[in-house]
Amino acid sequence: MRSKIKMAPLALAALFAAQATAAEQIVKIGVSGPLSGSNAFAGKDNENGVRLAIEELNAQKIQVGGNVLRFVLQSEDDAGDPKQGVTVAQKFADSGVKYVLGPYNSGVAIPASRVYNDNGILMSTVGTNPKITAAGYPTVFRIVASDTQVGASVAGYAAKELKVKNVGVIDDRTAFGQGIAMEFKRQAQKAGIKVAGHEFTNDKASDFAAILTSLRAKKVDAIFFGGYAPQGAPMARQMKQLGLNVPLLGGDTLCSPEMARLGGEAVGENVRCAQAGAIVAKQPGGPAFLASYKKRFGRDPDVYAPSFYDQTKFIAQAIQQAKSVDAKQVGAAMHAISYQGVVGAYGYDAKGNLKKTAVTVYTFKNGALTPLASY
């Protein structure tokens, strides 16, 4: 007579849990960005964009190769420092991370990209300096417009809409600041704008009186700043104090709520900045994303949270397309397919640059970012 073995409820639960665990595959997603220092607000915002995407992906129970994927976030502070960014990259490699969102800063992304490439890690950055993708690493992607695209858009807007004839240029000597300032300068001169002077500062400065006074003496009718919001906001205040009542132009890093928060009444329609991507609120999935982000984090997103969110979702789509979590295979899939995100459509050329992207020029009204024109 065959005996029947009965298992206690707890034993059955343990068995089912073991089976579920065996069918689960962990996919580590790293985020490298400034979580300390003056740009920590941006680093946290980027991290939030990835976190929201991961939580939504895990709720979908995506399956590849018979396994349910569970995406896990590992966020590290690179402090916006190239050396620390390389250390973070090696830490990710050592801990088995195969996908990294970031770095935020071009100066960090350029050296870190080599480490990621050498370790078979797929890197997706908002660094805009053209050097980042110049090496042609197959798993390095720039998820926004480059300095060339943004600089050209701001220069075109300055010439056509603002009728600028004589511009002053300031850059903070970072890879980002120098890169976008040089692109703006080159495109402005092509558009017939005279560059009256090119001054320099750094990304820790707070006193710009001397260089602003120098440009005021040259009777500039606009200033382009290649740098970040923590310097752009006090620069706007000091321009007002000096009676330098001309537009302050800049790239995407000035299109941040931080500009209005730090600059107060000095930041308004005098500031014109260009940001890659379409206007999120006007995109089909934009309002839902904005609502989800605010519900989850209790605040509105900053500049790049939507882009980090989109790219994380694109990686998941490419994993399903490749039927693999291998970063090289997923990278190849991302070069071959496209993805419609909340900022716009994503599709990459052979070097990892977006094939097509909108660039929108914004200003500030009552402390809120307000779109003016798209290119």
N, C-alpha and C positions, 0 to 999 in steps of 0.2 A: 504494500500500500504506500503510495507516494504521499509524503507529508507536505503540508502547505506551510510555507514560512511567511509569517506576517511581520511587517515592519512597523515600528512605532511611527507616529506622525512626525516627530522630530527627525527621525532617521530618513524618512521619505523627503522631507524638506531639504535636508542636507544633500541628499542624492541629486535632487532637482537643481539645487544651487550649484553643485559641482558641474553638472551638465551645462548649465547656463554659462558658467565661468569658462568652461572649455570651448564654448562656441563664441566667446567674445574676443575681439582683437583690439588691443590698445593702439591708437594712433596719436603720437605726441605732436602737439602744435606749440612751437615756441614763439614768444614775442620778445623782441629786442628793442628797447627804447629808453628814453630818459625818464626814469621814475623818481629822479632827484634833480635838484637844480632848477633853473629858471624855466626850463621847458617841460617840467614834470607834468603840467596840466595836459600837454599834448601826448606824452607817453601813456598816461593813464587813460586818456580818451581812446587812443589806438587799441590799447589792451581791452577796453570795454567793447569795442566793435568786434574783436575776435571772440571775446567771451560770449557775447550774445549769439553770434553765429554758431559757436560750438554747442551751446545749450539747445538751440533749435535743431541742429543736426543730430544730436544724441537722442532727441525726442522722436526723430524719424526712424531710428533703428535700421540704418543703412546696412545692407549685407553685401559682402564681397567674398567670393570664394567659399561660401557657406558659413562665413563668420559674421557676426554682428559687430560693426565697428563702434568703438567708444573713443571719442576724441577727448584728449586730456590737454589742458592748457598748462604750459610752463612759462612763466613770465620772468624776465631778468632785466635788471637795471644796467644799461650801458652808459648812463650819465651823459650821453651825447659826446663821449670821448672815444677817439679811434682806438686807443690801446685797450680800454675796457671793453669796447665792442668786439675786438678780436678775442679777448678772454672769454666773453660771453659765447661767442661762436664756438670756441673749443669746448666750452662746458656743455653746450647743446650737443655737439658731436659725441662727447663722452657719455652723455646720458641717453643716447639713442633717439634724439629728436630728428625727424626727417623733413619737417616743414617749418619754416620760420617766417613770420610776418614782421617786417622791419629789416634793417634799422630805419629810424625816422630821419636821422641826419645823413646827408650825403658824405660828409667826412668820415663817418663811421662805416657807411655801406661800402665804400670803395675798398678798404683793406679787408673788411669782413667777408666780402663776396668771394675772395680767393679761398678763405678757409672753408666756407660753405661748399664751394665747388669741389675742393679737394676731398671733402668728406661725404660727397653725394647727397647734400642737403639742398632742398629747394628753397630759395630765398625770394621773398616778395617785398619790395621796398617802395616807400614814397620818396626816397631820395631822388632829386631831380637832375643832379649833375650828369651830363652826357657820358662822363668817364665810367660810370657804374656799369653800363651795358656795353661799353666799347670792347671789352675782352671777349664778348660773345659767348659767355658761359651758358650752356644749354638749360640750366635750372635756375637762372637769375632773371627775375621779372621786375619791371618798373610798372607799378599799378596806377600811375598818374601820368600827366603830360611831363615832358622834359623841360629843362630850362630854355631850350631852343624854342619850343612851342609857346611857353608862357611869356618869355621875354619878347617874342615877336608880337603876341597879342597885346601886351601892355604898350609896346612902342606904337603899334598901329592905332590903338585907342587914343594914346596921347597926341598923335599927329592929326588924326581925323576928327575926333570928338572934342578934345580939349584945345586943339590948335596950338600946341606947345611948340615954341621956336627955339628956346634956350633952356636946356635942362642941366641940372647938377646930379651927379651920381655919387652915392655913398655905398660902400660895402664893408661887411664885418670881417673880411679875410678868412671866413670859413669856406669849405669847399662849396657849400650851397650858395652862400652870399656872393662870393667871387664869381661863381659860375653864372648865376642868373643876372648879376650886374653887367658882366661882359656881354652876355647875349642881348640884354636890353640895349646896351650902348651900341652894339653893332647894328642892331635892327633900327634903332632910333636914327642913327646917322644915315642909314639907307633910306629912311623915310623923310630925310631932309631936315632933321632936328640937329641943332648944334649942341655938342656936349661941352658946356662951359668949364666944367671942372670935375675931377674924380677924386673924392676924398675917402679916407679909410678910418675905420674904428675897429672894435672887436666885440665878440659876443658876450662880454661881461661888462661893457661900458654903460654908463648912465648919464654922462655929461657930454653933450654934443655941441655946446655953445661955440667953440672955436671953429669947428668945421662948418657949422650953419652960418656963422658970421662971414666966413670966407665966401660961401656960396651966395649969400645975400648981396655981398659987394659986387658979385659978377652978374647981378640982376637976372637970376634964373626965374623962369616962370613955372617951374615944377622941379621936384626932387624925386629921384628914384632911389629907394633903399633896398639893397640886397642884404637881408638879415631877418631876424626873428621878432615876434611881437613884443617880448620883454624889453627890447631896445627900441622898437618902432613906436611904442606908446609914449615913452618919455621924449623921444625925438619930436613927436607931434606936439607935445606940450611946450617944448622949448622953442619950436618954430613959432608957435602962437605968441609966446612971451617976447620973442625977438621981432615981432611984427612981420615975420616971413609968411605972409598969407598966400601961399601957393599950394597946389595939390601935392600930397605925399603919395607917391606911387610905389607899388611893391608887388611881390608874388604871393603865392598861396599862404605863406606863413603870416602875412598881415591880415588875411581873411579869417581872423579868429576872434571869437567873443572876448578873448583875453585882451585884445587891442582896446576894445571899448571899456572893459573892466579897469584896466590899468591907466588908460588915457583920459577917461571921464569925458568932460565937455570938449576937450581938445581933439577928440576923435569923432568925426562926423562925415559930412559930405566932402570934406577936404581930403579924406583918405580914399584912394582908389586902388584896389588890389585885384589880381587875377588868380582864379582857382581852377584847377583841372576838373573836368566832369560837368555834367548837366546840373541844373537846379534840382536838388533832391526832392523838395516838396512838390514839384511839378511832374515827377516821374511816376509811372504807374504804381510801383511798389514803395514810393517815397513816404507818403503819409503813414502807412502801416509801420514802416521801419522807425520813423521818428516817434510814433506813439509807443512802440515796443521799447525803444531805447529809454525814453523818459520814464516809462513805468518801471523798467528794470533798475535804472541807475539814479532816478530822481532828478535828472537834469537833461538839458538838450545836448546833442552831440556837438563836438567841436569840428575842426576841419576834416580830419581823415578817418574818423570812426566808420562812416559809410563805406569808404574804399577798403578798409581792413575787413569789414564785415563781408563785402562782396567777394573779395579775393579768397577768403576762407571758404565761402560757399562754392566758388569756382573750383578750388582744389578738391572739394568733396565730389563735385560733378565729374572732374577729370579722373578721380580714383575709380568711380563707377564706370567711366568710359574705358579706362585701361584695364579694368578688372584686376587691379593690383594696387598695393600701397607703396610700391617701390617708387622712390622720388624721381628717378630718371624716366621711368615709363610714364609716370603722371605728368612730368614736365613735357614729354613728347606729345602727350594728349592735349595739353594746354596750348601748345603751338598749333595744333591741328583743328581745334574746335573753338567755339565762342560761348560767351555766357552773358545773359542779360541780368544786370544787377540793379540796385536801387540808384546808383549814380549814372548808369549808362551801360553800353555794351562793351565787353572785354574780349579782345582778340589780339594775339601777339605776333610780331614779326620774328624773324630768325634770331635776332639779338635780344629779344625779350622786351622790346618796346611796344606800347600800344599802337596798333595799326591806325586807329582813328580815335580821337578823343575831342570832346568839346572843351573849350576854355571860356569861362564866364568871368566878366569884370563886375566887381561889386563895389559898393560904398556902404557907409553906415548911416542909418537914420534912426534917431532916438535909441541909440545903442545897439540896434539890430542890423545884421548884415542884410543888405538889400541889393538884388541883382540889377545891373544896368544894361549889359549887352553880352551876347554869346558869340564866339568865333569858332 
